Amino acid sequence: MTTDIDALLAERERTHGDYEIHSAITQDLKRVITHNVADLDRRLDDDMAETLDMIAHKIGRIIAGDPAEPDHWRDIAGYAQLVANRLDHYRQVLMDDRRATHALATEARAARRPKSPSLKEKALIHFESYAATFETAGGDSGLIRRALEALTE
């Protein structure tokens, strides 16, 4: 069992570098990140903070170990992509919410807005007004009343 672990550690040292050197570099990077986040009074979500830690860890491996190891670079890209995917998802949810809210608000404004009368309704209003005017003047509004009845049928 110890031989398996020793073989694994020897392989990792080739790609990741000496563990003590790697640890010192990684911890220095994490201290710089933590210090600047605090100084700038930033609030990072857990996945953002963890991603920065993991990227610092991978940079430590690149500096202490084999910088030509493609997995180090892929890992950095992968951790960053995880945060970007979550942020894109939240942004999409917010945009969908805004669209839905906008649609509801537009509908509510339309419901409050006075509806303009149709052409038929306008004609009825005018005929009613003409009939009232004729009747007030003592005229015969029979023809107008018949037109009104025809329009309302």
C-alpha positions in Angstrom: 0.0 0.0 0.0 2.8 2.5 0.9 4.5 1.7 -2.4 1.3 2.7 -4.3 1.1 6.0 -2.4 4.8 6.6 -2.8 4.5 6.0 -6.6 1.5 8.4 -6.7 3.3 11.1 -4.8 6.4 10.8 -7.0 4.2 11.2 -10.1 2.4 14.2 -8.6 5.7 15.8 -7.7 6.6 15.6 -11.3 3.5 17.4 -12.5 2.6 19.5 -9.4 6.0 20.2 -8.0 7.5 19.9 -4.5 4.5 20.0 -2.1 6.1 22.5 0.4 7.0 24.9 -2.4 3.6 24.5 -3.9 1.9 25.0 -0.5 3.9 28.2 0.1 3.1 29.7 -3.3 -0.6 28.8 -3.0 -0.9 30.2 0.5 0.8 33.4 -0.6 -1.6 33.8 -3.5 -4.6 33.1 -1.2 -3.4 35.7 1.3 -3.1 38.3 -1.4 -6.6 37.5 -2.7 -8.2 37.5 0.8 -6.4 40.8 1.7 -7.6 42.5 -1.4 -11.2 41.2 -1.1 -11.3 42.5 2.4 -9.7 45.9 1.6 -12.1 46.5 -1.2 -15.0 45.4 1.0 -16.1 42.8 -1.6 -18.6 40.2 -0.9 -18.0 37.0 -2.8 -20.5 34.1 -3.1 -19.2 30.8 -1.8 -18.6 29.4 -5.3 -16.7 32.6 -6.3 -14.4 32.4 -3.2 -13.9 28.7 -3.7 -13.1 29.2 -7.3 -10.5 31.8 -6.5 -9.0 29.4 -3.9 -8.9 26.6 -6.5 -7.4 28.9 -9.2 -4.7 30.0 -6.7 -4.1 26.3 -6.0 -3.7 25.5 -9.7 -1.4 28.5 -10.2 0.7 27.2 -7.4 1.0 23.9 -9.2 1.9 25.7 -12.5 4.7 27.7 -10.7 6.0 24.9 -8.5 5.4 22.0 -10.9 5.2 21.5 -14.7 3.8 24.6 -16.4 3.3 22.6 -19.6 0.8 20.3 -17.9 -2.4 21.1 -19.8 -4.7 19.8 -17.0 -3.6 22.7 -14.7 -4.8 25.2 -17.3 -8.0 23.3 -18.1 -8.8 23.1 -14.3 -8.4 26.9 -14.0 -10.8 27.4 -17.0 -13.2 24.8 -15.6 -13.5 26.4 -12.2 -14.0 29.8 -13.7 -16.6 28.4 -16.1 -18.6 27.0 -13.2 -19.1 30.4 -11.7 -19.8 32.0 -15.2 -22.5 29.3 -15.8 -24.2 30.1 -12.5 -24.1 33.8 -13.2 -25.4 33.4 -16.7 -28.3 31.2 -15.3 -29.2 33.8 -12.7 -29.0 36.6 -15.2 -31.3 34.7 -17.5 -33.8 34.1 -14.6 -33.7 37.8 -13.8 -34.3 38.7 -17.5 -37.2 36.2 -17.7 -38.6 37.8 -14.5 -38.3 41.2 -15.9 -39.9 40.2 -19.2 -42.8 38.6 -17.3 -43.1 41.6 -15.0 -43.0 44.0 -18.0 -45.7 42.0 -19.7 -47.9 42.1 -16.6 -47.3 45.8 -16.2 -48.1 46.5 -19.9 -51.3 44.5 -19.5 -52.3 46.4 -16.3 -51.6 49.7 -18.0 -53.7 48.7 -20.9 -56.6 47.7 -18.6 -56.4 51.1 -16.8 -56.2 53.0 -20.1 -59.6 54.1 -21.4 -60.6 52.1 -24.3 -61.2 54.1 -27.4 -64.7 53.5 -28.9 -65.1 51.5 -32.0 -66.4 53.0 -35.2 -69.9 51.6 -34.5 -69.8 52.9 -30.9 -68.8 56.4 -32.2 -71.7 56.3 -34.7 -74.1 55.4 -32.0 -72.9 58.3 -29.8 -73.3 60.7 -32.7 -76.7 59.4 -33.7 -77.9 59.6 -30.1 -76.6 63.2 -29.9 -78.3 64.1 -33.2 -81.6 62.5 -32.1 -81.5 64.4 -28.8 -80.8 67.7 -30.7 -83.7 67.1 -33.1 -86.0 66.2 -30.2 -85.0 69.3 -28.2 -85.6 71.5 -31.3 -89.0 69.9 -31.6 -88.1 68.0 -34.7 -88.9 64.4 -35.7 -86.1 62.1 -34.7 -87.8 59.0 -36.0 -85.4 58.4 -38.9 -82.4 58.8 -36.6 -84.0 56.5 -34.0 -84.6 53.8 -36.6 -80.9 54.2 -37.7 -79.9 53.8 -34.0 -82.0 50.6 -33.7 -80.5 49.2 -36.9 -77.0 49.8 -35.5 -77.7 48.2 -32.1 -79.2 45.0 -33.6 
